């Protein structure tokens, strides 16, 4: 059984699975043919480079010399000149992050492609309502306040309460 099928079977529940899980093996094949080493670089882009940079960049393709799978060129789409300049300043950071993700020196260079249509996509994304965070129940809120009640440092207390809420929310998922 190949890795894609095993991953697919592990993610099914009662014989049902999401479309994304079923389509991932096909997506990987298509993206590999188009120059992407892995569909995961697209799906994990925010985790690779961070939320701020992922908002204005998009990994378009990864090119290698014929027969090679290292020291490639990563093509990144950006909305315009200011973003391209910022990306140029962070080039080493991005290359290091991508290579860490792959576990070897997959990328040696970046090619920055400015795309005016990308601006429209970013603007439409930012205009969409953000999903509301799950709120803790009243009982959970009281419990968190009781546990953090003796902490004198107000900033630390607030951060620990936020952490407690996040833990309760995470356990619901």
N, CA, C and O of each residue as an XYZ file, in Angstrom:
692
protein
N       0.851     -1.173      0.000
C       0.000      0.000      0.000
C       0.894      1.233      0.000
O       1.816      1.321      0.811
N       0.636      2.200     -0.908
C       1.492      3.377     -0.949
C       1.120      4.361      0.147
O       0.092      4.211      0.807
N       1.980      5.387      0.338
C       1.785      6.342      1.422
C       0.498      7.137      1.268
O      -0.181      7.421      2.254
N       0.154      7.503      0.015
C      -1.049      8.287     -0.208
C      -2.287      7.511      0.216
O      -3.181      8.069      0.853
N      -2.349      6.222     -0.133
C      -3.508      5.403      0.219
C      -3.576      5.199      1.726
O      -4.659      5.224      2.312
N      -2.420      4.997      2.354
C      -2.401      4.803      3.795
C      -2.896      6.074      4.487
O      -3.704      5.995      5.413
N      -2.427      7.234      4.055
C      -2.870      8.493      4.630
C      -4.367      8.639      4.438
O      -5.076      9.056      5.354
N      -4.855      8.296      3.246
C      -6.278      8.383      2.950
C      -7.078      7.493      3.903
O      -8.076      7.936      4.471
N      -6.652      6.256      4.080
C      -7.377      5.334      4.947
C      -7.342      5.769      6.398
O      -8.315      5.580      7.128
N      -6.208      6.359      6.832
C      -6.111      6.806      8.213
C      -7.057      7.972      8.485
O      -7.489      8.164      9.621
N      -7.383      8.756      7.449
C      -8.200      9.942      7.648
C      -9.685      9.704      7.401
O     -10.481     10.638      7.505
N     -10.061      8.507      7.085
C     -11.482      8.242      6.873
C     -12.147      7.956      8.198
O     -11.501      7.538      9.160
N     -13.443      8.184      8.239
C     -14.189      7.949      9.464
C     -15.501      7.291      9.080
O     -16.356      7.922      8.458
N     -15.664      6.049      9.442
C     -16.888      5.346      9.121
C     -17.117      5.206      7.625
O     -18.261      5.173      7.171
N     -16.037      5.125      6.859
C     -16.165      4.980      5.422
C     -16.312      6.296      4.681
O     -16.337      6.306      3.450
N     -16.409      7.410      5.400
C     -16.550      8.717      4.777
C     -15.282      9.525      4.967
O     -14.598      9.388      5.981
N     -14.966     10.370      3.989
C     -13.818     11.253      4.141
C     -14.111     12.554      3.419
O     -15.032     12.638      2.605
N     -13.316     13.565      3.728
C     -13.519     14.853      3.074
C     -12.991     14.791      1.650
O     -12.143     13.960      1.324
N     -13.499     15.674      0.814
C     -13.062     15.748     -0.572
C     -11.574     16.083     -0.638
O     -10.855     15.556     -1.487
N     -11.112     16.956      0.252
C      -9.707     17.353      0.250
C      -8.791     16.150      0.477
O      -7.746     16.032     -0.163
N      -9.179     15.274      1.376
C      -8.357     14.098      1.668
C      -8.324     13.165      0.462
O      -7.271     12.628      0.118
N      -9.464     12.974     -0.174
C      -9.528     12.082     -1.326
C      -8.788     12.656     -2.529
O      -8.232     11.907     -3.332
N      -8.779     13.981     -2.656
C      -8.163     14.619     -3.822
C      -6.667     14.860     -3.655
O      -5.980     15.119     -4.644
N      -6.144     14.784     -2.437
C      -4.741     15.103     -2.191
C      -3.769     14.265     -3.018
O      -2.829     14.843     -3.564
N      -3.927     12.937     -3.154
C      -2.990     12.184     -3.991
C      -2.989     12.658     -5.446
O      -1.926     12.751     -6.061
N      -4.153     12.956     -5.997
C      -4.240     13.460     -7.362
C      -3.606     14.838     -7.460
O      -2.881     15.121     -8.414
N      -3.869     15.695     -6.487
C      -3.291     17.030     -6.464
C      -1.769     16.959     -6.431
O      -1.100     17.727     -7.122
N      -1.222     16.057     -5.645
C       0.232     15.907     -5.578
C       0.815     15.549     -6.941
O       1.835     16.110     -7.341
N       0.182     14.622     -7.660
C       0.672     14.222     -8.980
C       0.629     15.381     -9.960
O       1.591     15.617    -10.690
N      -0.478     16.101     -9.979
C      -0.626     17.233    -10.892
C       0.400     18.308    -10.576
O       1.053     18.831    -11.479
N       0.545     18.640     -9.303
C       1.469     19.702     -8.923
C       2.907     19.304     -9.185
O       3.728     20.153     -9.529
N       3.226     18.031     -9.029
C       4.575     17.562     -9.318
C       4.896     17.762    -10.800
O       6.003     18.170    -11.153
N       3.934     17.475    -11.650
C       4.129     17.670    -13.087
C       4.285     19.140    -13.436
O       4.986     19.471    -14.393
N       3.650     20.027    -12.683
C       3.715     21.462    -12.942
C       4.930     22.119    -12.297
O       5.120     23.328    -12.430
N       5.748     21.347    -11.606
C       6.957     21.914    -11.022
C       6.950     22.001     -9.516
O       7.966     22.371     -8.928
N       5.852     21.679     -8.868
C       5.835     21.710     -7.419
C       6.319     20.368     -6.892
O       5.868     19.312     -7.335
N       7.226     20.425     -5.956
C       7.739     19.206     -5.364
C       6.658     18.534     -4.536
O       6.560     17.307     -4.509
N       5.855     19.332     -3.869
C       4.871     18.779     -2.958
C       3.670     19.704     -2.853
O       3.819     20.922     -2.757
N       2.491     19.123     -2.873
C       1.273     19.912     -2.645
C       1.295     20.478     -1.229
O       0.647     21.486     -0.946
N       2.035     19.835     -0.353
C       2.095     20.272      1.038
C       2.667     21.680      1.172
O       2.300     22.398      2.101
N       3.558     22.093      0.268
C       4.128     23.436      0.371
C       3.031     24.485      0.180
O       3.080     25.554      0.789
N       2.049     24.184     -0.660
C       0.937     25.111     -0.859
C       0.004     25.067      0.341
O      -0.365     26.109      0.883
N      -0.374     23.879      0.755
C      -1.325     23.756      1.853
C      -0.731     24.174      3.194
O      -1.461     24.584      4.096
N       0.582     24.074      3.327
C       1.246     24.407      4.588
C       1.990     25.745      4.523
O       2.772     26.051      5.423
N       1.765     26.540      3.484
C       2.539     27.764      3.259
C       2.513     28.691      4.473
O       3.549     29.237      4.853
N       1.357     28.873      5.078
C       1.266     29.758      6.242
C       2.113     29.249      7.400
O       2.753     30.043      8.088
N       2.128     27.941      7.626
C       2.938     27.374      8.700
C       4.430     27.455      8.365
O       5.262     27.548      9.267
N       4.765     27.420      7.092
C       6.172     27.457      6.686
C       6.758     28.844      6.882
O       7.803     28.986      7.516
N       6.097     29.880      6.342
C       6.680     31.223      6.360
C       6.050     32.157      7.377
O       6.561     33.254      7.602
N       4.961     31.748      7.990
C       4.291     32.602      8.960
C       3.094     33.306      8.343
O       3.023     33.507      7.131
N       2.159     33.673      9.201
C       0.892     34.257      8.755
C       1.097     35.561      7.992
O       0.472     35.769      6.952
N       1.966     36.447      8.495
C       2.159     37.749      7.853
C       2.646     37.606      6.416
O       2.092     38.217      5.501
N       3.678     36.802      6.224
C       4.236     36.646      4.888
C       3.298     35.856      3.981
O       3.230     36.128      2.783
N       2.589     34.902      4.520
C       1.676     34.090      3.710
C       0.524     34.916      3.166
O      -0.072     34.550      2.153
N       0.199     36.025      3.821
C      -0.898     36.865      3.364
C      -0.584     37.534      2.030
O      -1.500     37.810      1.254
N       0.693     37.800      1.747
C       1.016     38.501      0.505
C       1.964     37.727     -0.411
O       2.533     38.304     -1.338
N       2.136     36.455     -0.168
C       2.946     35.621     -1.062
C       2.209     34.328     -1.357
O       1.364     33.884     -0.580
N       2.543     33.731     -2.497
C       1.968     32.445     -2.851
C       3.009     31.646     -3.625
O       3.529     32.139     -4.626
N       3.332     30.418     -3.190
C       4.319     29.603     -3.910
C       3.719     29.083     -5.218
O       2.781     28.286     -5.213
N       4.272     29.547     -6.324
C       3.717     29.191     -7.625
C       4.301     27.890     -8.160
O       3.560     26.997     -8.570
N       5.624     27.779     -8.159
C       6.252     26.539     -8.610
C       7.677     26.473     -8.089
O       8.239     27.465     -7.625
N       8.243     25.283     -8.177
C       9.612     25.040     -7.761
C      10.315     24.349     -8.912
O       9.948     23.238     -9.293
N      11.326     25.005     -9.466
C      12.049     24.470    -10.625
C      13.418     23.960    -10.207
O      14.091     24.545     -9.358
N      13.811     22.852    -10.828
C      15.126     22.275    -10.611
C      15.826     22.113    -11.946
O      15.188     22.081    -12.998
N      17.134     22.012    -11.891
C      17.885     21.632    -13.091
C      17.484     20.210    -13.440
O      17.078     19.445    -12.565
N      17.593     19.855    -14.699
C      17.193     18.522    -15.158
C      17.894     17.432    -14.340
O      19.117     17.425    -14.199
N      17.092     16.523    -13.813
C      17.614     15.392    -13.055
C      17.950     15.715    -11.605
O      18.394     14.830    -10.873
N      17.754     16.932    -11.180
C      18.088     17.339     -9.808
C      16.819     17.502     -8.974
O      15.733     17.712     -9.513
N      16.967     17.406     -7.672
C      15.883     17.670     -6.741
C      16.387     18.511     -5.567
O      15.851     18.446     -4.461
N      17.419     19.294     -5.831
C      17.935     20.203     -4.812
C      18.439     21.469     -5.501
O      18.599     21.512     -6.721
N      18.685     22.495     -4.690
C      19.188     23.771     -5.183
C      18.284     24.359     -6.270
O      18.768     24.884     -7.273
N      16.985     24.267     -6.062
C      16.010     24.745     -7.038
C      15.691     26.216     -6.878
O      16.225     26.903     -6.007
N      14.807     26.676     -7.741
C      14.330     28.053     -7.708
C      12.836     28.032     -7.387
O      12.043     27.417     -8.102
N      12.471     28.703     -6.316
C      11.073     28.795     -5.901
C      10.487     30.082     -6.462
O      10.989     31.173     -6.192
N       9.417     29.948     -7.250
C       8.717     31.090     -7.823
C       7.609     31.494     -6.860
O       6.728     30.697     -6.536
N       7.666     32.742     -6.407
C       6.659     33.251     -5.477
C       5.891     34.399     -6.112
O       6.476     35.313     -6.694
N       4.585     34.335     -5.989
C       3.720     35.379     -6.520
C       3.473     36.394     -5.419
O       3.180     36.024     -4.282
N       3.591     37.698     -5.760
C       3.304     38.791     -4.833
C       2.425     39.807     -5.548
O       2.410     39.848     -6.779
N       1.685     40.638     -4.790
C       0.769     41.575     -5.427
C       1.416     42.800     -6.065
O       0.810     43.395     -6.956
N       2.601     43.199     -5.659
C       3.183     44.407     -6.243
C       4.586     44.682     -5.758
O       5.187     43.882     -5.041
N       5.099     45.840     -6.168
C       6.487     46.223     -5.940
C       6.920     46.283     -4.489
O       7.993     45.790     -4.141
N       6.094     46.885     -3.635
C       6.465     47.000     -2.221
C       6.602     45.626     -1.585
O       7.507     45.385     -0.786
N       5.701     44.735     -1.947
C       5.757     43.372     -1.417
C       6.975     42.636     -1.971
O       7.615     41.863     -1.258
N       7.292     42.877     -3.236
C       8.462     42.252     -3.849
C       9.734     42.711     -3.152
O      10.638     41.913     -2.906
N       9.801     43.998     -2.835
C      10.975     44.531     -2.138
C      11.104     43.928     -0.742
O      12.195     43.544     -0.321
N       9.984     43.849     -0.032
C       9.990     43.238      1.301
C      10.439     41.782      1.223
O      11.237     41.320      2.038
N       9.919     41.078      0.240
C      10.285     39.674      0.065
C      11.769     39.538     -0.253
O      12.423     38.614      0.231
N      12.301     40.439     -1.055
C      13.726     40.406     -1.403
C      14.563     40.557     -0.133
O      15.602     39.912      0.005
N      14.118     41.400      0.789
C      14.839     41.586      2.055
C      14.759     40.343      2.940
O      15.660     40.078      3.736
N      13.678     39.590      2.793
C      13.487     38.387      3.612
C      13.832     37.100      2.860
O      13.470     36.010      3.302
N      14.510     37.217      1.757
C      14.789     36.064      0.898
C      15.477     34.924      1.646
O      15.051     33.774      1.542
N      16.520     35.224      2.390
C      17.249     34.174      3.117
C      16.334     33.491      4.141
O      16.376     32.271      4.306
N      15.523     34.277      4.814
C      14.570     33.736      5.784
C      13.629     32.735      5.108
O      13.431     31.630      5.614
N      13.053     33.118      3.970
C      12.106     32.254      3.261
C      12.795     30.977      2.799
O      12.263     29.881      2.975
N      13.974     31.119      2.210
C      14.714     29.943      1.738
C      15.010     29.001      2.896
O      14.831     27.789      2.771
N      15.459     29.544      4.017
C      15.747     28.714      5.195
C      14.495     27.996      5.695
O      14.553     26.815      6.036
N      13.372     28.698      5.741
C      12.124     28.104      6.215
C      11.656     26.973      5.293
O      11.244     25.915      5.767
N      11.719     27.200      3.978
C      11.285     26.185      3.021
C      12.205     24.972      3.091
O      11.732     23.835      3.071
N      13.518     25.202      3.174
C      14.457     24.089      3.263
C      14.282     23.306      4.558
O      14.448     22.086      4.574
N      13.954     23.988      5.626
C      13.674     23.304      6.887
C      12.426     22.441      6.731
O      12.384     21.316      7.228
N      11.423     22.955      6.054
C      10.198     22.200      5.809
C      10.491     20.921      5.028
O       9.999     19.849      5.381
N      11.297     21.033      3.963
C      11.616     19.867      3.150
C      12.620     18.938      3.837
O      12.629     17.735      3.578
N      13.455     19.484      4.700
C      14.447     18.663      5.382
C      15.759     18.552      4.620
O      16.634     17.782      5.013
N      15.908     19.300      3.551
C      17.161     19.343      2.783
C      17.173     20.642      1.982
O      16.181     21.371      1.981
N      18.270     20.942      1.306
C      18.403     22.184      0.552
C      17.671     22.105     -0.783
O      18.295     22.025     -1.842
N      16.365     22.129     -0.723
C      15.542     22.059     -1.931
C      15.600     23.374     -2.702
O      15.558     23.367     -3.933
N      15.695     24.495     -2.003
C      15.631     25.812     -2.632
C      16.935     26.572     -2.418
O      17.463     26.631     -1.307
N      17.445     27.156     -3.512
C      18.639     27.993     -3.433
C      18.326     29.436     -3.808
O      19.015     30.356     -3.366
N      17.285     29.640     -4.623
C      16.950     30.980     -5.117
C      15.448     31.203     -5.107
O      14.655     30.262     -5.142
N      15.081     32.486     -5.059
C      13.683     32.866     -5.206
C      13.520     33.673     -6.482
O      14.379     34.481     -6.833
N      12.429     33.450     -7.161
C      12.016     34.293     -8.278
C      10.712     34.926     -7.846
O       9.774     34.229     -7.460
N      10.651     36.234     -7.909
C       9.465     36.950     -7.462
C       8.678     37.403     -8.682
O       9.205     38.073     -9.571
N       7.411     37.024     -8.706
C       6.520     37.367     -9.815
C       5.447     38.305     -9.277
O       4.686     37.938     -8.381
N       5.386     39.535     -9.833
C       4.369     40.481     -9.426
C       3.105     40.237    -10.250
O       3.166     40.099    -11.471
N       1.967     40.188     -9.572
C       0.707     39.870    -10.229
C      -0.389     40.774     -9.680
O      -0.767     40.660     -8.514
N      -0.900     41.672    -10.519
C      -1.936     42.611    -10.098
C      -3.225     41.886     -9.698
O      -3.940     42.355     -8.813
N      -3.527     40.762    -10.330
C      -4.725     39.995     -9.979
C      -4.637     39.453     -8.551
O      -5.654     39.256     -7.886
N      -3.422     39.219     -8.099
C      -3.203     38.711     -6.752
C      -3.707     39.725     -5.722
O      -4.192     39.334     -4.660
N      -3.598     41.027     -6.024
C      -4.085     42.077     -5.131
C      -5.581     41.914     -4.911
O      -6.058     42.020     -3.782
N      -6.327     41.654     -5.987
C      -7.773     41.483     -5.874
C      -8.114     40.291     -4.984
O      -9.054     40.347     -4.191
N      -7.346     39.217     -5.121
C      -7.594     38.038     -4.302
C      -7.336     38.333     -2.829
O      -8.091     37.900     -1.959
N      -6.270     39.069     -2.559
C      -5.934     39.418     -1.174
C      -7.018     40.311     -0.589
O      -7.448     40.106      0.545
N      -7.461     41.302     -1.359
C      -8.481     42.226     -0.874
C      -9.796     41.490     -0.618
O     -10.460     41.763      0.382
N     -10.182     40.576     -1.487
C     -11.431     39.851     -1.276
C     -11.333     38.943     -0.059
O     -12.320     38.734      0.647
N     -10.137     38.400      0.187
C      -9.928     37.561      1.364
C     -10.066     38.381      2.640
O     -10.674     37.925      3.608
N      -9.495     39.609      2.650
C      -9.522     40.424      3.863
C     -10.900     41.019      4.123
O     -11.198     41.391      5.258
N     -11.756     41.120      3.092
C     -13.098     41.666      3.268
C     -14.102     40.637      3.753
O     -15.214     40.993      4.143
N     -13.726     39.371      3.733
C     -14.639     38.337      4.180
C     -14.688     38.322      5.702
O     -13.675     38.550      6.363
N     -15.864     38.055      6.256
C     -15.960     38.021      7.724
C     -15.093     36.909      8.295
O     -15.047     35.797      7.770
N     -14.420     37.232      9.365
C     -13.567     36.256     10.039
C     -14.435     35.343     10.894
O     -15.378     35.806     11.537
N     -14.125     34.047     10.907
C     -14.915     33.154     11.752
C     -14.740     33.519     13.220
O     -13.647     33.871     13.663
N     -15.839     33.428     13.967
C     -15.760     33.748     15.382
C     -15.043     32.631     16.123
O     -15.175     31.449     15.805
N     -14.283     33.051     17.118
C     -13.604     32.073     17.955
C     -14.638     31.390     18.840
O     -15.638     31.989     19.236
N     -14.377     30.137     19.135
C     -15.252     29.434     20.066
C     -15.047     30.034     21.447
O     -13.919     30.293     21.867
N     -16.135     30.248     22.134
C     -16.046     30.815     23.467
C     -16.125     29.703     24.497
O     -16.762     28.673     24.280
N     -15.471     29.933     25.610
C     -15.542     28.956     26.695
C     -16.874     29.122     27.399
O     -17.485     30.190     27.366
N     -17.310     28.055     28.031
C     -18.564     28.118     28.783
C     -18.357     28.966     30.032
O     -17.225     29.255     30.421
N     -19.443     29.352     30.644
C     -19.377     30.166     31.861
C     -18.637     29.411     32.968
O     -17.848     29.996     33.710
N     -18.903     28.102     33.069
C     -18.240     27.291     34.092
C     -16.728     27.232     33.853
O     -15.936     27.319     34.790
N     -16.350     27.083     32.595
C     -14.921     27.027     32.258
C     -14.248     28.366     32.531
O     -13.115     28.417     33.010
N     -14.954     29.446     32.223
C     -14.418     30.785     32.485
C     -14.195     30.993     33.990
O     -13.164     31.525     34.401
N     -15.157     30.576     34.795
C     -15.034     30.692     36.253
C     -13.848     29.865     36.745
O     -13.067     30.323     37.579
N     -13.719     28.649     36.226
C     -12.611     27.780     36.621
C     -11.260     28.423     36.283
O     -10.343     28.415     37.104
N     -11.143     28.978     35.077
C      -9.886     29.615     34.654
C      -9.563     30.786     35.573
O      -8.410     30.964     35.968
N     -10.570     31.588     35.917
C     -10.349     32.737     36.809
C      -9.958     32.289     38.215
O      -9.139     32.939     38.863
N     -10.538     31.179     38.696
C     -10.171     30.652     40.016
C      -8.714     30.190     40.025
O      -7.975     30.466     40.970
N      -8.306     29.485     38.967
C      -6.942     28.949     38.900
C      -5.914     30.072     38.815
O      -4.823     29.962     39.375
N      -6.259     31.152     38.114
C      -5.305     32.254     37.944
C      -5.529     33.385     38.943
O      -4.858     34.413     38.862
N      -6.452     33.217     39.876
C      -6.832     34.273     40.813
C      -5.706     34.805     41.684
O      -5.695     35.996     41.995
N      -4.761     33.969     42.086
C      -3.705     34.389     43.003
C      -2.506     35.038     42.308
O      -1.555     35.437     42.980
N      -2.532     35.149     41.003
C      -1.389     35.708     40.265
C      -1.454     37.228     40.328
O      -2.445     37.834     39.923
N      -0.382     37.841     40.843
C      -0.345     39.286     41.051
C      -0.049     40.053     39.762
O      -0.598     41.133     39.549
N       0.797     39.516     38.917
C       1.174     40.191     37.676
C      -0.010     40.158     36.705
O      -0.398     39.093     36.225
N      -0.582     41.341     36.419
C      -1.800     41.433     35.602
C      -1.574     40.913     34.175
O      -2.431     40.228     33.617
N      -0.432     41.237     33.601
C      -0.156     40.791     32.229
C      -0.022     39.275     32.166
O      -0.578     38.638     31.272
N       0.710     38.698     33.108
C       0.861     37.249     33.161
C      -0.489     36.575     33.389
O      -0.800     35.557     32.770
N      -1.280     37.151     34.277
C      -2.602     36.603     34.573
C      -3.470     36.581     33.310
O      -4.125     35.582     33.013
N      -3.464     37.691     32.575
C      -4.258     37.771     31.344
C      -3.801     36.731     30.315
O      -4.626     36.073     29.683
N      -2.482     36.589     30.154
C      -1.949     35.624     29.185
C      -2.299     34.189     29.585
O      -2.635     33.373     28.726
N      -2.223     33.881     30.861
C      -2.564     32.542     31.320
C      -4.057     32.259     31.148
O      -4.447     31.132     30.842
N      -4.883     33.274     31.345
C      -6.315     33.090     31.112
C      -6.593     32.832     29.633
O      -7.423     31.990     29.292
N      -5.898     33.557     28.759
C      -6.042     33.327     27.319
C      -5.586     31.917     26.953
O      -6.208     31.246     26.130
N      -4.498     31.480     27.572
C      -4.008     30.118     27.333
C      -5.032     29.089     27.796
O      -5.283     28.101     27.105
N      -5.621     29.319     28.963
C      -6.645     28.409     29.463
C      -7.833     28.310     28.519
O      -8.341     27.217     28.268
N      -8.278     29.446     27.998
C      -9.379     29.446     27.037
C      -9.002     28.679     25.773
O      -9.801     27.916     25.231
N      -7.779     28.894     25.318
C      -7.310     28.191     24.112
C      -7.273     26.680     24.334
O      -7.618     25.910     23.438
N      -6.856     26.262     25.519
C      -6.796     24.823     25.835
C      -8.198     24.234     25.821
O      -8.411     23.164     25.250
N      -9.156     24.915     26.441
C     -10.527     24.405     26.433
C     -11.078     24.351     25.001
O     -11.736     23.381     24.624
N     -10.809     25.389     24.213
C     -11.275     25.415     22.823
C     -10.619     24.302     22.010
O     -11.288     23.645     21.213
N      -9.339     24.085     22.198
C      -8.604     23.053     21.460
C      -9.161     21.675     21.781
O      -9.280     20.834     20.890
N      -9.500     21.434     23.030
C     -10.024     20.130     23.415
C     -11.407     19.848     22.839
O     -11.818     18.690     22.778
N     -12.124     20.869     22.418
C     -13.441     20.683     21.797
C     -13.321     20.158     20.380
O     -14.210     19.452     19.905
N     -12.238     20.491     19.697
C     -12.084     20.146     18.282
C     -11.760     18.715     18.059
O     -11.603     18.288     16.915
